[in-house]
Amino acid sequence: MRIVLDFENQGYVLDKPLPTALPEASSPEERVTFDKLFEDNCKVRSIIVTSMTNEIQKQYDRLEEVPSIMLHMQEVYAVPDRHIRYAAIKAFFGTKMAEGEASTSKVKGKRAECWMRKKGKGKAVTTTASAEGAPAAPKGKGKGKVGVKLDYDCPTQMKLDNHENAQLWHARLGHISKNRIRRLVDSSLEIEDLDHLPTCESCLKGKMTKKPFVGQSALANGLLNLIHTDICGPLNTPARGRYSYFITFTDDPSRYGYVYLMRYKSEAFERFKEYRLEVENQTGRKIKAIRSD
């Protein structure tokens, strides 16, 4: 953006704030310079704001000067250098606790730094806050000061547990067998009570098999005493006539069945009434029971 504005002779607006007001005894040249600065500020502000999303635009409605907008964007959206972030993350995850040590001992006494890099100028504004929660005095002169207060007295802290037992490693490694754990112990894995590994309830449940069903169901005594019915659909490819469902009626003792096509699932009761009238007229018997899943 700076390259484009410099090409249009408007790049100076990014760093030059607007004067409050012109004195009454100002010369015509000063008035022309003020009018040009005000006009260029409005143009550049429009370019910057229109390139933002609607949510971000609302944050800059009250800011009329372009330098104020640029400063606010640097404070909110500036990204620290990669090596600074890498060092901070490495130091955070590399912190370990000794057995029996209080969780707050690793937090108190440390210091945190908030970096704000100004792109293009190579300057850095650094703010340091003590871990005890005292507000830090901002460093640097002029604009760009940042005050940070860090509170490390959190109610919940993580504690390192060095107690490594066989049951814990058995669960960590996906419930492996005792022989595979012993091979890991031979490969320098430190486990204390491998010989006293208790029976794993989860492993027993995972190896259980369902008993086979050996019972036999008795057939109905006469025709239409029991009818089995089921609905299938919707089918991926409709049949001729745009039928996407079908319903079946099967007599239990004779295994004789009927199939009815349906366009909609709600037509099931109408198809049953058709089936009932037909079979009861043919056999002279009444349907006693219907079974469906």
Backbone as CSV, one residue per row, in Angstrom:
resi,resn,N_x,N_y,N_z,CA_x,CA_y,CA_z,C_x,C_y,C_z
1,MET,0.823,-1.201,0.000,0.000,0.000,0.000,0.860,1.255,0.000
2,ARG,1.957,1.228,0.749,2.831,2.392,0.800,3.421,2.700,-0.572
3,ILE,3.728,1.650,-1.346,4.289,1.877,-2.684,3.272,2.570,-3.574
4,VAL,2.022,2.129,-3.495,0.978,2.743,-4.324,0.741,4.185,-3.910
5,LEU,0.719,4.443,-2.603,0.495,5.809,-2.141,1.666,6.715,-2.476
6,ASP,2.888,6.186,-2.401,4.043,6.994,-2.797,3.995,7.339,-4.276
7,PHE,3.486,6.430,-5.083,3.352,6.708,-6.513,2.343,7.827,-6.755
8,GLU,1.306,7.895,-5.917,0.297,8.952,-6.036,0.659,10.193,-5.218
9,ASN,1.879,10.228,-4.657,2.341,11.350,-3.833,1.443,11.559,-2.606
10,GLN,0.984,10.452,-2.040,0.137,10.512,-0.852,0.692,9.683,0.300
11,GLY,1.889,9.148,0.153,2.452,8.307,1.195,2.806,9.060,2.460
12,TYR,3.018,10.368,2.351,3.367,11.138,3.541,2.228,11.183,4.553
13,VAL,0.999,10.913,4.120,-0.154,10.978,5.019,-0.073,9.894,6.090
14,LEU,0.609,8.771,5.817,0.683,7.676,6.778,1.418,8.066,8.046
15,ASP,2.320,9.046,7.961,3.140,9.419,9.111,2.900,10.843,9.601
16,LYS,2.210,11.640,8.827,2.045,13.051,9.177,0.647,13.289,9.715
17,PRO,0.500,13.640,10.995,-0.843,13.887,11.533,-1.398,15.224,11.060
18,LEU,-2.708,15.357,11.139,-3.361,16.604,10.749,-3.173,17.660,11.830
19,PRO,-2.908,18.896,11.451,-2.861,19.972,12.452,-4.250,20.242,13.002
20,THR,-4.292,20.760,14.212,-5.592,21.011,14.844,-6.393,22.061,14.080
21,ALA,-5.778,23.182,13.781,-6.459,24.247,13.029,-5.410,25.222,12.512
22,LEU,-5.756,25.914,11.457,-4.860,26.918,10.893,-5.022,28.236,11.641
23,PRO,-3.922,28.906,11.896,-4.051,30.241,12.513,-4.696,31.227,11.541
24,GLU,-5.273,32.264,12.115,-5.961,33.233,11.263,-4.997,33.980,10.353
25,ALA,-3.770,34.164,10.801,-2.803,34.920,10.004,-1.966,34.014,9.116
26,SER,-2.491,32.859,8.718,-1.736,31.952,7.859,-1.703,32.469,6.434
27,SER,-0.653,32.126,5.740,-0.466,32.576,4.359,-1.271,31.709,3.403
28,PRO,-1.473,32.161,2.178,-2.193,31.338,1.191,-1.501,30.009,0.926
29,GLU,-0.158,29.997,0.936,0.544,28.741,0.703,0.263,27.737,1.827
30,GLU,0.197,28.230,3.058,-0.104,27.334,4.171,-1.525,26.781,4.077
31,ARG,-2.460,27.617,3.627,-3.830,27.136,3.461,-3.918,26.070,2.370
32,VAL,-3.175,26.284,1.269,-3.181,25.284,0.196,-2.579,23.973,0.687
33,THR,-1.487,24.070,1.470,-0.858,22.857,2.005,-1.791,22.128,2.967
34,PHE,-2.507,22.902,3.806,-3.444,22.285,4.750,-4.601,21.607,4.017
35,ASP,-5.129,22.283,2.989,-6.240,21.693,2.238,-5.809,20.413,1.530
36,LYS,-4.588,20.417,0.977,-4.096,19.211,0.295,-3.883,18.072,1.288
37,LEU,-3.340,18.386,2.474,-3.136,17.353,3.487,-4.472,16.781,3.950
38,PHE,-5.455,17.640,4.151,-6.770,17.172,4.583,-7.432,16.311,3.506
39,GLU,-7.312,16.730,2.243,-7.912,15.962,1.148,-7.223,14.612,0.977
40,ASP,-5.878,14.608,1.024,-5.158,13.337,0.892,-5.442,12.419,2.074
41,ASN,-5.612,12.978,3.273,-5.936,12.161,4.445,-7.288,11.474,4.268
42,CYS,-8.263,12.194,3.724,-9.581,11.596,3.500,-9.509,10.481,2.463
43,LYS,-8.728,10.679,1.395,-8.617,9.657,0.351,-7.933,8.396,0.878
44,VAL,-6.816,8.597,1.580,-6.076,7.440,2.090,-6.898,6.709,3.148
45,ARG,-7.609,7.442,3.996,-8.453,6.797,5.001,-9.546,5.966,4.341
46,SER,-10.119,6.470,3.264,-11.151,5.712,2.560,-10.580,4.430,1.968
47,ILE,-9.359,4.508,1.428,-8.729,3.315,0.846,-8.471,2.263,1.921
48,ILE,-7.983,2.699,3.090,-7.657,1.748,4.157,-8.919,1.117,4.732
49,VAL,-9.927,1.931,4.992,-11.138,1.423,5.641,-11.924,0.510,4.715
50,THR,-12.006,0.855,3.434,-12.762,0.011,2.501,-12.110,-1.338,2.261
51,SER,-10.829,-1.480,2.563,-10.162,-2.773,2.404,-10.378,-3.692,3.600
52,MET,-11.081,-3.229,4.636,-11.331,-4.031,5.834,-12.696,-4.696,5.742
53,THR,-12.907,-5.655,6.616,-14.223,-6.278,6.730,-15.165,-5.354,7.505
54,ASN,-16.449,-5.673,7.456,-17.436,-4.812,8.119,-17.232,-4.763,9.626
55,GLU,-16.808,-5.880,10.227,-16.614,-5.903,11.676,-15.442,-5.026,12.090
56,ILE,-14.354,-5.056,11.289,-13.173,-4.256,11.637,-13.409,-2.786,11.334
57,GLN,-14.218,-2.474,10.328,-14.486,-1.078,9.996,-15.127,-0.329,11.156
58,LYS,-15.934,-1.033,11.952,-16.606,-0.371,13.069,-15.621,0.137,14.115
59,GLN,-14.438,-0.464,14.197,-13.453,-0.040,15.186,-12.795,1.283,14.815
60,TYR,-12.871,1.663,13.544,-12.162,2.850,13.069,-13.113,3.949,12.607
61,ASP,-14.372,3.871,13.010,-15.302,4.942,12.642,-14.963,6.256,13.328
62,ARG,-14.435,6.185,14.547,-14.159,7.407,15.304,-12.775,7.974,15.011
63,LEU,-11.937,7.247,14.296,-10.585,7.714,13.978,-10.593,8.372,12.612
64,GLU,-10.252,9.661,12.583,-10.266,10.407,11.328,-8.885,10.525,10.707
65,GLU,-7.836,10.492,11.527,-6.482,10.663,11.017,-5.887,9.311,10.645
66,VAL,-5.200,9.273,9.518,-4.580,8.038,9.042,-3.477,7.558,9.983
67,PRO,-2.592,8.420,10.527,-1.572,7.913,11.463,-2.176,7.233,12.691
68,SER,-3.315,7.726,13.184,-3.955,7.079,14.335,-4.459,5.687,13.977
69,ILE,-4.994,5.543,12.762,-5.460,4.227,12.316,-4.295,3.259,12.183
70,MET,-3.185,3.714,11.597,-2.022,2.846,11.417,-1.434,2.430,12.763
71,LEU,-1.401,3.364,13.716,-0.855,3.036,15.030,-1.729,2.009,15.742
72,HIS,-3.037,2.174,15.651,-3.950,1.214,16.285,-3.831,-0.160,15.646
73,MET,-3.681,-0.225,14.344,-3.526,-1.508,13.659,-2.226,-2.190,14.059
74,GLN,-1.151,-1.404,14.255,0.113,-2.001,14.690,-0.001,-2.566,16.100
75,GLU,-0.717,-1.851,16.970,-0.847,-2.320,18.347,-1.701,-3.581,18.450
76,VAL,-2.706,-3.709,17.577,-3.652,-4.821,17.686,-3.242,-6.003,16.836
77,TYR,-2.801,-5.746,15.604,-2.604,-6.833,14.651,-1.144,-7.095,14.313
78,ALA,-0.196,-6.368,14.911,1.212,-6.617,14.598,1.632,-7.982,15.126
79,VAL,2.399,-8.727,14.343,2.844,-10.077,14.689,4.317,-10.027,15.077
80,PRO,4.713,-10.595,16.219,6.130,-10.604,16.594,6.966,-11.415,15.617
81,ASP,8.269,-11.197,15.691,9.167,-11.952,14.822,9.092,-13.436,15.147
82,ARG,9.402,-14.250,14.141,9.256,-15.693,14.292,10.192,-16.244,15.353
83,HIS,11.410,-15.745,15.407,12.351,-16.308,16.379,11.958,-15.956,17.809
84,ILE,11.276,-14.818,18.012,10.827,-14.463,19.359,9.717,-15.396,19.806
85,ARG,8.764,-15.670,18.910,7.683,-16.596,19.252,8.216,-18.000,19.493
86,TYR,9.185,-18.422,18.668,9.749,-19.761,18.837,10.453,-19.895,20.184
87,ALA,11.201,-18.867,20.572,11.907,-18.929,21.851,10.934,-18.948,23.024
88,ALA,9.847,-18.173,22.917,8.870,-18.150,24.008,8.155,-19.487,24.147
89,ILE,7.764,-20.086,23.013,7.071,-21.376,23.057,8.002,-22.479,23.562
90,LYS,9.256,-22.434,23.113,10.217,-23.444,23.553,10.465,-23.354,25.051
91,ALA,10.578,-22.134,25.576,10.801,-21.973,27.011,9.587,-22.397,27.823
92,PHE,8.384,-22.158,27.273,7.161,-22.514,28.003,7.007,-24.022,28.111
93,PHE,7.142,-24.728,26.975,6.951,-26.173,26.993,8.151,-26.915,27.573
94,GLY,9.284,-26.241,27.685,10.449,-26.891,28.262,10.517,-26.810,29.774
95,THR,9.582,-26.097,30.382,9.560,-25.961,31.838,9.025,-27.236,32.480
96,LYS,9.747,-27.791,33.411,9.344,-29.007,34.115,9.398,-28.768,35.617
97,MET,8.666,-29.571,36.315,8.602,-29.476,37.770,9.227,-30.709,38.400
98,ALA,9.859,-30.495,39.505,10.422,-31.610,40.260,9.341,-32.224,41.136
99,GLU,9.547,-33.453,41.528,8.559,-34.156,42.342,8.425,-33.492,43.706
100,GLY,7.179,-33.188,44.080,6.922,-32.542,45.353,7.029,-31.038,45.332
101,GLU,7.355,-30.443,44.202,7.507,-28.991,44.116,6.145,-28.336,43.933
102,ALA,5.957,-27.159,44.527,4.689,-26.445,44.416,4.496,-25.955,42.988
103,SER,3.236,-25.907,42.568,2.954,-25.535,41.185,3.221,-24.063,40.920
104,THR,3.146,-23.210,41.962,3.343,-21.779,41.751,4.810,-21.376,41.755
105,SER,5.691,-22.282,42.141,7.103,-21.909,42.211,7.705,-21.700,40.841
106,LYS,7.160,-22.385,39.834,7.677,-22.231,38.483,7.104,-21.003,37.788
107,VAL,6.053,-20.460,38.373,5.399,-19.322,37.735,5.887,-18.016,38.314
108,LYS,5.943,-17.936,39.650,6.395,-16.712,40.281,7.876,-16.484,39.994
109,GLY,8.214,-15.230,39.855,9.601,-14.887,39.596,9.931,-14.800,38.130
110,LYS,9.106,-15.381,37.270,9.358,-15.289,35.835,8.853,-13.946,35.337
111,ARG,9.326,-13.564,34.192,8.942,-12.299,33.608,8.496,-12.557,32.182
112,ALA,7.541,-11.771,31.757,6.997,-11.915,30.405,7.183,-10.612,29.664
113,GLU,7.431,-10.705,28.397,7.673,-9.538,27.573,6.679,-9.485,26.435
114,CYS,6.191,-8.316,26.171,5.247,-8.099,25.078,5.954,-7.274,24.021
115,TRP,6.116,-7.821,22.847,6.865,-7.186,21.769,5.891,-6.647,20.736
116,MET,6.189,-5.461,20.275,5.430,-4.892,19.177,6.421,-4.359,18.160
117,ARG,6.476,-5.001,17.020,7.408,-4.643,15.976,6.761,-3.667,15.006
118,LYS,7.462,-2.614,14.685,6.998,-1.689,13.662,7.642,-2.073,12.341
119,LYS,6.833,-2.508,11.413,7.358,-2.972,10.140,7.905,-1.789,9.335
120,GLY,8.992,-2.040,8.640,9.556,-1.042,7.749,10.553,-0.125,8.406
121,LYS,10.537,-0.024,9.749,11.444,0.887,10.419,12.453,0.172,11.303
122,GLY,12.213,-1.108,11.586,13.168,-1.870,12.368,13.177,-1.518,13.837
123,LYS,12.141,-0.828,14.336,12.090,-0.459,15.737,11.242,-1.446,16.513
124,ALA,11.474,-1.524,17.794,10.697,-2.433,18.636,10.327,-1.723,19.919
125,VAL,9.106,-1.866,20.337,8.650,-1.347,21.616,8.451,-2.541,22.530
126,THR,9.162,-2.604,23.620,9.137,-3.758,24.512,8.551,-3.348,25.849
127,THR,7.617,-4.133,26.324,7.006,-3.885,27.624,7.214,-5.113,28.486
128,THR,7.748,-4.955,29.671,8.034,-6.062,30.569,7.116,-5.971,31.775
129,ALA,6.509,-7.104,32.130,5.609,-7.158,33.287,6.104,-8.230,34.233
130,SER,6.109,-7.950,35.525,6.559,-8.924,36.506,5.471,-9.934,36.758
131,ALA,5.889,-11.112,37.176,4.936,-12.201,37.373,4.057,-11.984,38.591
132,GLU,4.465,-11.083,39.494,3.653,-10.869,40.682,2.391,-10.087,40.377
133,GLY,2.220,-9.586,39.156,1.000,-8.893,38.787,1.108,-7.389,38.862
134,ALA,2.275,-6.829,39.185,2.415,-5.387,39.255,2.431,-4.813,37.854
135,PRO,1.777,-3.682,37.615,1.780,-3.102,36.274,3.166,-2.637,35.895
136,ALA,3.545,-2.880,34.669,4.871,-2.529,34.191,4.857,-1.119,33.642
137,ALA,5.964,-0.422,33.785,6.097,0.919,33.228,6.418,0.814,31.753
138,PRO,5.623,1.418,30.878,5.885,1.315,29.443,7.211,1.946,29.090
139,LYS,7.934,1.309,28.179,9.212,1.799,27.699,9.026,2.453,26.342
140,GLY,9.885,3.405,26.028,9.810,4.086,24.745,9.213,5.464,24.917
141,LYS,9.461,6.312,23.961,8.972,7.673,24.003,7.919,7.872,22.931
142,GLY,7.032,8.810,23.204,6.036,9.149,22.200,4.946,8.104,22.129
143,LYS,4.441,7.913,20.930,3.336,6.986,20.728,3.843,5.550,20.678
144,GLY,2.918,4.627,20.799,3.280,3.222,20.712,3.544,2.575,22.045
145,LYS,3.232,3.260,23.152,3.457,2.669,24.462,2.405,1.612,24.750
146,VAL,2.833,0.540,25.354,1.928,-0.553,25.694,2.150,-0.926,27.149
147,GLY,1.090,-0.930,27.943,1.175,-1.354,29.331,0.560,-2.725,29.504
148,VAL,1.261,-3.638,30.141,0.800,-5.014,30.283,0.831,-5.392,31.752
149,LYS,-0.238,-6.034,32.208,-0.301,-6.557,33.569,-0.642,-8.033,33.491
150,LEU,0.233,-8.868,33.985,0.049,-10.312,33.926,-0.246,-10.848,35.319
151,ASP,-1.241,-11.707,35.403,-1.639,-12.310,36.677,-1.443,-13.812,36.572
152,TYR,-0.469,-14.331,37.302,-0.160,-15.758,37.253,-0.797,-16.533,38.411
153,ASP,-1.511,-15.869,39.290,-2.119,-16.555,40.431,-3.427,-17.195,39.996
154,CYS,-3.333,-18.223,39.194,-4.516,-18.908,38.676,-4.951,-19.982,39.668
155,PRO,-6.252,-20.273,39.743,-6.715,-21.289,40.701,-6.318,-22.701,40.315
156,THR,-6.068,-22.958,39.047,-5.759,-24.311,38.589,-4.394,-24.308,37.923
157,GLN,-3.507,-25.181,38.323,-2.179,-25.289,37.744,-1.888,-26.746,37.426
158,MET,-0.987,-26.968,36.494,-0.588,-28.321,36.123,0.603,-28.756,36.974
159,LYS,0.607,-30.014,37.335,1.687,-30.568,38.136,2.215,-31.820,37.467
160,LEU,3.523,-31.933,37.417,4.167,-33.076,36.786,4.210,-34.248,37.753
161,ASP,3.722,-35.395,37.296,3.710,-36.607,38.117,4.696,-37.598,37.518
162,ASN,5.738,-37.898,38.249,6.774,-38.807,37.763,6.494,-40.264,38.105
163,HIS,5.332,-40.555,38.642,5.019,-41.930,39.015,4.611,-42.702,37.762
164,GLU,5.499,-43.555,37.273,5.261,-44.335,36.058,5.054,-45.792,36.455
165,ASN,3.829,-46.292,36.311,3.570,-47.687,36.622,3.169,-48.432,35.361
166,ALA,3.122,-49.740,35.476,2.846,-50.584,34.313,1.427,-50.392,33.797
167,GLN,0.476,-50.224,34.688,-0.910,-50.061,34.254,-1.099,-48.763,33.473
168,LEU,-0.410,-47.703,33.885,-0.511,-46.432,33.174,0.061,-46.535,31.768
169,TRP,1.228,-47.177,31.629,1.815,-47.337,30.298,1.009,-48.313,29.453
170,HIS,0.393,-49.283,30.066,-0.475,-50.207,29.330,-1.645,-49.460,28.687
171,ALA,-2.222,-48.492,29.403,-3.321,-47.693,28.848,-2.816,-46.665,27.843
172,ARG,-1.642,-46.081,28.096,-1.096,-45.078,27.172,-0.815,-45.666,25.795
173,LEU,-0.313,-46.880,25.754,0.115,-47.501,24.502,-0.982,-48.327,23.859
174,GLY,-2.226,-48.066,24.190,-3.324,-48.746,23.510,-3.592,-50.138,24.026
175,HIS,-3.372,-50.365,25.329,-3.665,-51.655,25.969,-2.882,-52.801,25.304
176,ILE,-1.567,-52.593,25.191,-0.722,-53.635,24.608,-0.492,-54.741,25.626
177,SER,0.062,-55.850,25.153,0.251,-57.013,26.021,1.434,-56.801,26.966
178,LYS,1.526,-57.691,27.939,2.599,-57.599,28.920,3.950,-57.894,28.287
179,ASN,3.996,-58.789,27.309,5.264,-59.107,26.652,5.807,-57.913,25.872
180,ARG,4.922,-57.159,25.218,5.377,-55.986,24.477,5.863,-54.899,25.425
181,ILE,5.234,-54.773,26.592,5.721,-53.808,27.577,7.090,-54.227,28.096
182,ARG,7.298,-55.536,28.263,8.594,-56.012,28.740,9.698,-55.705,27.731
183,ARG,9.369,-55.791,26.430,10.362,-55.438,25.415,10.705,-53.951,25.470
184,LEU,9.726,-53.117,25.788,10.009,-51.694,25.943,10.866,-51.429,27.173
185,VAL,10.643,-52.219,28.232,11.474,-52.071,29.424,12.916,-52.448,29.115
186,ASP,13.093,-53.473,28.301,14.451,-53.856,27.903,15.109,-52.797,27.032
187,SER,14.273,-51.924,26.416,14.801,-50.852,25.554,14.889,-49.534,26.299
188,SER,15.071,-49.580,27.620,15.330,-48.421,28.480,14.076,-47.706,28.951
189,LEU,12.892,-48.302,28.835,11.700,-47.702,29.422,11.642,-48.070,30.903
190,GLU,11.534,-47.067,31.761,11.567,-47.281,33.208,10.151,-47.506,33.737
191,ILE,9.863,-48.742,34.139,8.579,-49.107,34.736,8.864,-49.896,36.005
192,GLU,8.166,-49.538,37.068,8.488,-50.108,38.369,7.854,-51.481,38.596
193,ASP,6.552,-51.593,38.417,5.822,-52.788,38.850,5.288,-53.581,37.664
194,LEU,6.162,-53.966,36.748,5.711,-54.720,35.584,5.223,-56.110,35.975
195,ASP,5.849,-56.718,36.970,5.444,-58.065,37.379,4.114,-58.073,38.131
196,HIS,3.645,-56.918,38.565,2.384,-56.837,39.304,1.319,-56.101,38.485
197,LEU,1.329,-56.311,37.182,0.344,-55.658,36.313,-1.035,-56.261,36.569
198,PRO,-2.004,-55.481,37.018,-3.331,-56.042,37.323,-4.109,-56.361,36.049
199,THR,-5.177,-57.092,36.216,-6.037,-57.442,35.084,-6.777,-56.198,34.598
200,CYS,-6.711,-55.960,33.298,-7.339,-54.772,32.705,-8.795,-55.097,32.363
201,GLU,-9.719,-54.367,32.962,-11.141,-54.611,32.721,-11.536,-54.247,31.296
202,SER,-10.930,-53.182,30.748,-11.257,-52.783,29.371,-10.824,-53.839,28.367
203,CYS,-9.674,-54.472,28.602,-9.221,-55.532,27.695,-10.166,-56.732,27.740
204,LEU,-10.657,-57.070,28.921,-11.582,-58.198,29.030,-12.888,-57.919,28.298
205,LYS,-13.396,-56.692,28.418,-14.627,-56.348,27.714,-14.437,-56.360,26.203
206,GLY,-13.249,-55.925,25.741,-13.006,-55.903,24.305,-12.869,-57.280,23.693
207,LYS,-12.484,-58.278,24.489,-12.315,-59.636,23.973,-13.561,-60.498,24.143
208,MET,-14.582,-59.968,24.756,-15.805,-60.745,24.955,-16.549,-60.907,23.636
209,THR,-17.135,-62.065,23.432,-17.917,-62.358,22.228,-19.358,-62.649,22.623
210,LYS,-20.255,-62.361,21.724,-21.671,-62.583,21.982,-22.012,-64.058,21.812
211,LYS,-22.760,-64.577,22.743,-23.158,-65.978,22.655,-24.138,-66.182,21.503
212,PRO,-24.030,-67.310,20.801,-24.954,-67.550,19.674,-26.376,-67.790,20.161
213,PHE,-27.342,-67.403,19.332,-28.750,-67.602,19.652,-29.173,-68.963,19.108
214,VAL,-29.482,-69.862,20.003,-29.803,-71.237,19.604,-31.296,-71.521,19.683
215,GLY,-32.089,-70.536,20.082,-33.518,-70.774,20.200,-34.207,-70.816,18.845
216,GLN,-35.381,-71.401,18.798,-36.178,-71.493,17.584,-37.564,-70.920,17.860
217,SER,-38.052,-70.136,16.893,-39.375,-69.541,17.039,-40.414,-70.457,16.412
218,ALA,-41.557,-70.549,17.025,-42.641,-71.404,16.526,-43.458,-70.648,15.497
219,LEU,-43.833,-71.341,14.418,-44.648,-70.734,13.377,-46.092,-70.603,13.850
220,ALA,-46.784,-69.677,13.218,-48.203,-69.505,13.532,-48.993,-70.733,13.072
221,ASN,-50.145,-70.970,13.702,-50.921,-72.185,13.423,-51.668,-72.116,12.100
222,GLY,-52.280,-70.976,11.793,-53.104,-70.901,10.593,-52.791,-69.681,9.764
223,LEU,-53.421,-69.625,8.580,-53.210,-68.498,7.683,-53.702,-67.200,8.317
224,LEU,-52.936,-66.138,8.081,-53.241,-64.774,8.536,-53.227,-64.616,10.045
225,ASN,-52.745,-65.633,10.764,-52.622,-65.463,12.213,-51.487,-64.494,12.576
226,LEU,-50.447,-64.438,11.724,-49.328,-63.523,11.957,-48.804,-63.048,10.609
227,ILE,-48.714,-61.725,10.433,-48.229,-61.115,9.189,-46.989,-60.299,9.514
228,HIS,-45.921,-60.535,8.766,-44.688,-59.749,8.892,-44.696,-58.663,7.819
229,THR,-44.362,-57.441,8.201,-44.347,-56.326,7.252,-43.092,-55.492,7.451
230,ASP,-42.655,-54.873,6.365,-41.459,-54.031,6.412,-41.527,-53.038,5.264
231,ILE,-40.887,-51.869,5.447,-40.841,-50.804,4.439,-39.390,-50.570,4.063
232,CYS,-39.134,-50.435,2.772,-37.787,-50.168,2.268,-37.818,-48.878,1.451
233,GLY,-36.812,-48.025,1.629,-36.720,-46.790,0.866,-36.183,-45.649,1.729
234,PRO,-35.942,-44.507,1.105,-36.122,-44.213,-0.323,-34.990,-44.784,-1.170
235,LEU,-35.294,-45.247,-2.358,-34.320,-45.820,-3.264,-33.580,-44.713,-4.001
236,ASN,-32.304,-44.957,-4.299,-31.514,-43.956,-5.020,-32.049,-43.729,-6.428
237,THR,-32.499,-44.796,-7.080,-33.059,-44.697,-8.427,-34.530,-45.076,-8.359
238,PRO,-35.451,-44.139,-8.512,-36.882,-44.469,-8.444,-37.291,-45.406,-9.575
239,ALA,-38.310,-46.218,-9.292,-38.854,-47.115,-10.307,-39.739,-46.330,-11.274
240,ARG,-40.178,-47.011,-12.322,-41.048,-46.357,-13.293,-42.343,-45.924,-12.605
241,GLY,-42.708,-44.680,-12.807,-43.847,-44.112,-12.101,-43.440,-43.318,-10.875
242,ARG,-42.128,-43.078,-10.706,-41.576,-42.302,-9.585,-41.846,-42.957,-8.234
243,TYR,-41.768,-44.285,-8.207,-41.926,-45.020,-6.946,-40.561,-45.134,-6.269
244,SER,-40.469,-44.602,-5.044,-39.205,-44.618,-4.300,-39.244,-45.531,-3.083
245,TYR,-40.403,-46.084,-2.734,-40.548,-46.970,-1.576,-41.303,-48.229,-1.999
246,PHE,-41.146,-49.277,-1.209,-42.011,-50.444,-1.356,-42.221,-51.072,0.018
247,ILE,-43.381,-51.695,0.207,-43.760,-52.325,1.465,-44.101,-53.781,1.193
248,THR,-43.687,-54.654,2.095,-43.908,-56.095,1.939,-44.803,-56.607,3.061
249,PHE,-45.653,-57.575,2.730,-46.501,-58.285,3.699,-46.286,-59.777,3.474
250,THR,-45.835,-60.493,4.509,-45.519,-61.918,4.401,-46.291,-62.692,5.465
251,ASP,-47.018,-63.704,5.022,-47.745,-64.569,5.957,-46.764,-65.517,6.627
252,ASP,-46.859,-65.657,7.953,-45.867,-66.424,8.700,-45.904,-67.922,8.387
253,PRO,-47.010,-68.626,8.427,-46.964,-70.085,8.187,-46.729,-70.450,6.723
254,SER,-47.312,-69.724,5.789,-47.190,-70.092,4.372,-46.021,-69.418,3.669
255,ARG,-45.447,-68.371,4.251,-44.359,-67.599,3.648,-44.788,-66.954,2.323
256,TYR,-46.042,-66.771,2.148,-46.544,-66.148,0.933,-46.547,-64.627,1.154
257,GLY,-45.986,-63.887,0.188,-45.803,-62.460,0.397,-46.370,-61.605,-0.713
258,TYR,-46.607,-60.331,-0.370,-47.085,-59.314,-1.301,-46.108,-58.133,-1.244
259,VAL,-45.940,-57.487,-2.399,-45.082,-56.303,-2.488,-45.890,-55.187,-3.134
260,TYR,-45.910,-54.004,-2.493,-46.623,-52.841,-3.009,-45.625,-51.685,-3.165
261,LEU,-45.674,-51.029,-4.325,-44.830,-49.860,-4.563,-45.513,-48.615,-4.021
262,MET,-44.684,-47.664,-3.528,-45.214,-46.421,-2.959,-44.339,-45.258,-3.400
263,ARG,-44.986,-44.119,-3.632,-44.233,-42.901,-3.918,-43.766,-42.220,-2.625
264,TYR,-44.569,-42.340,-1.589,-44.250,-41.713,-0.309,-44.434,-42.736,0.810
265,LYS,-43.695,-42.542,1.879,-43.763,-43.471,3.003,-45.107,-43.396,3.720
266,SER,-45.774,-42.273,3.613,-47.069,-42.100,4.274,-48.179,-42.939,3.645
267,GLU,-47.917,-43.577,2.501,-48.927,-44.408,1.852,-48.985,-45.817,2.425
268,ALA,-48.220,-46.107,3.466,-48.137,-47.472,3.999,-49.489,-47.961,4.510
269,PHE,-50.238,-47.111,5.190,-51.522,-47.559,5.741,-52.531,-47.862,4.632
270,GLU,-52.522,-47.090,3.545,-53.423,-47.355,2.418,-53.083,-48.690,1.761
271,ARG,-51.770,-48.988,1.630,-51.379,-50.270,1.040,-51.785,-51.431,1.942
272,PHE,-51.710,-51.226,3.267,-52.133,-52.291,4.178,-53.629,-52.572,4.049
273,LYS,-54.428,-51.533,3.889,-55.867,-51.757,3.734,-56.172,-52.516,2.441
274,GLU,-55.408,-52.222,1.369,-55.592,-52.977,0.127,-55.228,-54.446,0.329
275,TYR,-54.101,-54.677,1.001,-53.664,-56.053,1.256,-54.678,-56.787,2.131
276,ARG,-55.197,-56.137,3.141,-56.141,-56.782,4.056,-57.424,-57.194,3.324
277,LEU,-57.964,-56.299,2.512,-59.192,-56.633,1.786,-58.984,-57.812,0.846
278,GLU,-57.824,-57.836,0.183,-57.577,-58.898,-0.801,-57.424,-60.254,-0.134
279,VAL,-56.559,-60.352,0.891,-56.283,-61.666,1.482,-57.466,-62.161,2.310
280,GLU,-58.185,-61.270,2.966,-59.329,-61.734,3.746,-60.473,-62.208,2.851
281,ASN,-60.635,-61.592,1.679,-61.655,-62.069,0.738,-61.263,-63.413,0.118
282,GLN,-59.957,-63.626,-0.105,-59.508,-64.873,-0.722,-59.595,-66.044,0.253
283,THR,-59.213,-65.831,1.496,-59.129,-66.939,2.451,-60.364,-67.063,3.342
284,GLY,-61.127,-66.017,3.467,-62.259,-66.049,4.386,-61.848,-65.999,5.843
285,ARG,-60.624,-65.592,6.132,-60.121,-65.503,7.499,-59.755,-64.046,7.799
286,LYS,-59.548,-63.738,9.066,-59.201,-62.401,9.506,-57.738,-62.353,9.972
287,ILE,-57.101,-61.218,9.720,-55.725,-61.016,10.205,-55.769,-60.807,11.718
288,LYS,-54.967,-61.591,12.430,-54.967,-61.524,13.891,-53.829,-60.669,14.453
289,ALA,-52.663,-60.715,13.830,-51.516,-59.981,14.383,-50.593,-59.549,13.251
290,ILE,-49.930,-58.405,13.454,-48.940,-57.876,12.501,-47.660,-57.606,13.276
291,ARG,-46.540,-58.028,12.712,-45.232,-57.824,13.346,-44.349,-57.011,12.396
292,SER,-43.755,-55.941,12.934,-42.880,-55.083,12.133,-41.742,-54.593,13.009
293,ASP,-40.618,-54.283,12.383,-39.479,-53.763,13.132,-39.555,-52.248,13.242
